[in-house]
Amino acid sequence: MVKYRLLFCFLFISSLLHAQMREDTFIHIPGVLSARPDHAAFIREHFSAEVSAANYTLTENINEAHFLIRFEVSNNMILYEDGVMDFPPPDEPQFLLRLSLVNNETSEEMLSFSYPFTELHELYDFSLTMVYAAMANVPITRLAGFLDEDDRWRNQWLYVRFSLDYPVVTTHMLHPNENGYMIWNLNVPSGQQPTQQAIFHKIAANPGVTIGAEVQFLDWMSAEFGFVIRLGDPDASYTFIPGLGLQLKFPLKPSMHYMIEPYVSFTSVANTSQSYEKFPWAAVGGGVQFGVKGGDTGAFFADIGFTYHIGDIVTRNHTDWEPRFITYTRFVVGIGVGYKIGFYDRPGHGINIVE
């Protein structure tokens, strides 16, 4: 009995690989072959309930079925070493239940195995396992279409994305002037001159949006071209700063349910405000995007990124304090949330259900 338990444990674990999307598989259970009517009635009724519990579709119409599960009960005859076949002793299982999985289209018997028992209640412990063990041998091509459909959202040739972006922290590194370091826009009591400081952090109210197109030319690499627009710093009168962006992404797909995309970025921006005497035309950085399925070919995502503006920013001092122009470099840590929808399945990831 121990060896049977180990066998069914192994088969059960193997069958879990095929545990998704079973509703499309139609199963029919014909009448059970048995010399005892009570065995036949119990086994057909009980295993019909187990097939439904395993989320397969049980059908009474044999013509609708993809597969048949046939049952046959016989006496558990023992073949002794001298060639004599006889009934087992009282302490051994008296009956043998044989299960066969049959392809209804070709009438091919795909597998069969037997389970010994004496009382019908012994089947309760292993009946569902027997169903899983049988259906684990359904050809993988039957499930491939559904697996691919689940996988399509992260395997498209082209994605169109839209996101809302917000800087969490903006760090300005001031350049010294003839009076040392001067910060003109710190919140200080009226009439008091700001303290001198070389670096300061602030949460700048300059969110933005990104609209882009991502091309996944390799399973592990994609490139995104986008149009970005940001609000300028409050000291620059909230002017809009447009730009063009490029991200080189490296998709990681450890699960069917999410993917992680580290990326490096380059952005070309334009100075559209008279408040900026000088604004860097380019910014570089990197980050990581985390996406989850959002439809058959779409994904919701969130990302966090770091941006460094190449070169000095020179802006006018809008206070009465000297100097009249402030020079600094800027680093930004930002977050974004958005959605992207894909077009055109990459090879091997389209819907291709093989009946």
N, C-alpha and C positions, 0 to 999 in steps of 0.2 A: 504493500500500500504506500510505503514511503516513496518508492520510485515513481509511482503515479502522481503523487503530490508534487514532487520536484519537476516532473515533466510538464504538468499543467501550469506551474508557476513560471517556468521558462517560456512556455507558449503565451501565457498571459502578458508577460512583460514585452515580448516581441510584438504582440498585437496592438499595443498602445501606440506604436508608430503609425497606425492606420485609423486612429480614433476620431478623426475629424471628418465632417461633411459626409455622414452616412445616409442622410435622408434620401439621397438620389438612388440608393441601391435597393431594389425590390427583391424580397425574399419570399419564396413559397415553401411551405412544409407539407409534403404529401402525407397520406395516411401511413401510420407507423406499422411496420411488419412485426407482429408478435403473436405468439400462441395464446397469450393472455390478454383479453379485452381491457382489463383494468390497467395493465401496463401501457397498452396502445393509447388509450384515452388520456391517461395522466401525462405521458411523455409529449404527445402532440400539444395538449393544452399548455403545459408548463413551458415548453421550449418556445411556443408562439409568444408567450408573455415575455420571455427573456430576449427574444429577437427585437421586440418592440422596445423593451427597456434599454437595449443597446443602441437605440435610435435608428435602426434600420426600418424600412417600410415593409410591413408584412402584408402580403396580398393573397386573397383566396383564389384569384384568377391565375392559373399557372401560365397563361399566355403573356401576362404582364411582367412576370418575374425575370430578373437577370440571372438569379441563382436559385437552386433547389438545395434544401438541407433535408436529407433523407435519414430516417432512423430505423434501425432493425434491432430487435431484442432476441437473443438466443441463449440457450443454456451455456454456461461457462465450462465447457468440457476441458479436461486436463489430459494431455498426452504423456504417458509415463515412459520411462526409459526402455521398457520392453516392448514398446509399440502399442500398448493397450490404451484406448481412450475411454475415460470414465467420468462420471460426475465428480465434482470436487467434494472434499470432506466438509462437514458442517461448519467448520471455522473459516472456510474460504468463501469468497464471493460466489454466489450461485448463478448469476446472470451476467451477460455481456451486452452492453449497449454500444452499437456501432453507429457512428455518425459519418455521413458522406456529404461532401460539398460538390455539387454538379453545376457546370455551366449550362444554363437552360437553352442557350442558342446552339451550342455544338454537341450537347449531351455528354460532354467529356467529364469524367469523374476527376476532379482536381486534387482531392485528398480524401483520406479516410483515417479514422482512428477509433479505438474502442475504449470503453470505460467499464470496469467490473463493479457490480453492486449486488446486494442481496435485497435490501428494502428500498422502496422508492424514495423515501425521505433522504436517503444518502445522496441523491442527485442534487439536492438544494445547494450543497456546498460548491459544486463544480459546474453546474449547468451554464451559468453566465460565462464562466471561463472557457467552456467548450465552444460557445458561440464566438467569443473573441478569437480563440485559437483558430477556428475555421475561417473566419472572415479576414484574418491576417494574411491569408493566402490569396485574397482577391488580387488580380493583376494590378500593379501600380499604375498602369495606363488608365485605369478606370477613375483613379483619384487624381491623376496628374492635372486635369483641367481645373479642378477646384483648388489645388495647391497653387497652380500658376495664377489663377484669378486672385487669390489672396495676396500673392506676391507682386501683382502688377503695379500696385501703387508706388513701389520704390524701384521699379525697373522700366522706366519710360525713356524714350529717346529725348523728349522735349518736355520741360515744365515751364509754366508761366506762373510767376510768384508775385504776391503783394504782401507787404508787411508794414506794420507801424513800429517805429524805432524810437528809443528814448535813451539819452545818456544818463547813466547812473552817477558817474563821477567825472568831472572835467578838472584836470590838473594843469595849471599855468605855471611855467617856470619863467620868472621875470628876468630880464636883462638889466644889469645895473646902468644907471646914468650918472651924471656928474654929482648928483645929490645922494647917491646910493640907490637902494631898492625902494621903489615907491608903489604902493597899491592905492588906487584912487577910488575903488568901488566897494570897499569893505563897509559893512554896516557899523558905523561909529556914531556917537552922539553928535547932534548938530553943533557946528562950530569947532569941532575937534579935528585935527589933522590925522589921517590914517597912519597906523604904525608901519614901520618899514619892515619888509619881509621879502625873502627870495622866492618862496614857493607858497602857493595857496591852492586850496581845493574848494570847489563849489558844485552844487547841483544846478546846472544851467537849464533854463526853461527853453531849450532849443530842440524839440523833438522833430521827427520827419517821417517820410515814407520812402519805400523802395519798391519799384516796379521792375521786374526783370524776367529774363528768359534763360533757363538752365539747360544745357545740352549734356546728357550723360553718354559720352562717346566710348567709355569703358565701364565695365562693371564696378571698378574701384576708383574711377576718376570722372569728374564732370567740370564744366566751365560755365559760369553764369555771367551774363552781361546785363547790366541794369542801369536804370535812371534813378538817381537819388536826389532828394530835395530836403534841405534842412532849414530850420529857423536859425538865424544868426544869434550871437550872444545878446543878452539884454542891453548891453552897453553899445551895441551896434544897431539899436532900434529894431530888433527882431527881423531884420531883413532876411529874405529867402536866399539860400545858397544852393544853387543847382549843381549837379555833377553827374559824371558817368563812372560806373563802377565795373570792376572785373574781379570775380572770385574764382579761385581754383580750389575745387572741393575733392575730398577723398572719402567717399561713402563707405561706411562700415555697416554691415548688415548681420549682426549676431542673432537676430530674432525675426520671426515673421511679423511681429507686432510693432517694431520700432527700428529706426536706423539712426546712426550718429555720423555727422559729416564735419570733421575738422576742415578748416579752410584757411587760405591766405588771401588777402585782398589788396587791391590797388584802386584808388579813387582819384579821378581828376575833377577838381572843383573850380568854380568861377567866382570871382569877387564882384558882387552886384551891389555893394553898399558903399556909400561915400564915407561911412564911418571908419571903414578899413582903409588905411593908407597902403597897406600891403597885406595880402592874404596868400598863403601857399597854394600853388596850383595843384598840388598832389598830396595824397595821404596814403600810407601803407599800414597794414595790420594783419590781424588774423583772429580766429575764433573757432567756435564749435556750434553746430546747429543740431538740434535734437528733434526728430520728426516721428509722428505716429500716424497710422492710417486714418485717412479722412475721405472715404469713398473708394470705389474700385481703382481709380487712377490718381487720387489726390492725397495730400498729406497736410495736417496741421503741424506747425513747427514753432519752436522758440530757439533763439540763439543768443549767445553772449559773445561780444567781440571787443577787441582792443584796436584803437586807431591812433597813429602818430602822424601829425601834420608835418611834412618835410619843409623845413625852413621857418623863418621868423614871421610872426604876425605883428603888424604895427597898426594900432588903432588910436583914434583921437581920445584925449582925456576930456571928458565932459564935465569935469569939476573945475573949481577955481584953483586947484593945487597944481603945482609944477610936478613933473614936466608936462608939456602940452601933448606929447605923443608917448605911448606906452609900447614897449617891445617885449614880446614873450613867445615862447614855444608852447604847444598844447598837446596833451595826451588825453584820450577819451576812452572810458570803459562804458559800453552801452549794451542794452538788451533790446530784443525785438521779438514780436509775435506776428505770425502771419499764416497764410495758406498758399499752397501751390497745387496746380492741377496738371496732370501729365497727358501727353498725347503720343501715340504710336508705341506699341509694345516692342521692347527689345527682344532679340531672338531668344527663344526658350522660355518666354514668360507670358505668352498670349494664352487665350482660352482655347484649349484643344482637347476636348473631351472625346475619348475613344471608347465607343460602346463595345 
